[in-house]
Amino acid sequence: MQNSNPNLVVSRVPGTWGSLLVLIGFVLIGMAVGNVLALIVLAIYFSADIENIATLLNQLITVPEKVQDGWNALMILQGTVHFFSYLLPSLIFWFYIERRSVKEFSPGKKPAPYIWLLAFLLVLTFIPVNSKFIEWNAAMDLPDALSGLENWMREKEDQLSVMTTFLTGYKDFGQLLIALFVVTLLPALGEEILFRGVIQTKLSEQLNNIHVAIWLAAAIFSAIHFQFYGFIPRMMLGALFGYLYYWTGSLWVAVLAHFVNNGFVLVMMYLHNIDVVKINIEETKSMPEWIVLISLVLSLGIISIIRRSTKVQHYRADT
């Protein structure tokens, strides 16, 4: 997306790569601050001293079910770290380094109400298609020469799976609301501002190719989660969010799409936990082929409507 005056260089750091290095620095500092603050908050929450909190943190990551109030503690940890790692550094970078305003995240005209509805429906119709990517990626098998790397990746994946299973095992409606805020709203805002609003925009300005910028930002977005056996489906979602941003000229449409995707999973998990629905949406098996095919056709149809109905707001590099 572009500034109102494309000839005005507003960044305090000349050059796209230099400014992105500054952004990386902000993110790393934010991660460090977020982790320290999270430890302090957890120490206060559990009335524990600093020496014992390290042991407690290790238990939260490896065997969270054995920690009293472990679910609340993980939500505190995840929410604090995410805010300081993604949302806050991105906003500081955008306002202070780039010297841009919130409006410049979405320089296009406000999308019509039906565009928001179409974006909402697109995320849901894309789920069966993405289930095929989930199945393919989960079955990834590296050559024997890379067995050490594969074992490490599997270990990290299993560790994250333990935490995910624990966090999504709730049956209380209040826990669902907390999860929707921490696991859905915060990431939708922080990750879309960082990866689409900032990184995708800066890459597009530098590379003069919006499609390369979208896929690069999506790959970085997926890689930062360190879930190797979910890399491809998460990258596909990142690209979908990126194109929604590009087509509509509104970052908030991408934020909505991200929120709907994460929120739908959490709600379906809650309904599964209380035995309202039998489908476990976290399974890595793809849906039946005919459902995937219908999903693909509907998704392409909605994408076509969105593209035809919105005036593409080109990035500075495209003007």
Order of alpha helices (4+ residues) and beta strands (2+ residues): alpha-alpha-alpha-alpha-alpha-alpha-alpha-alpha-alpha-alpha-alpha-alpha-alpha
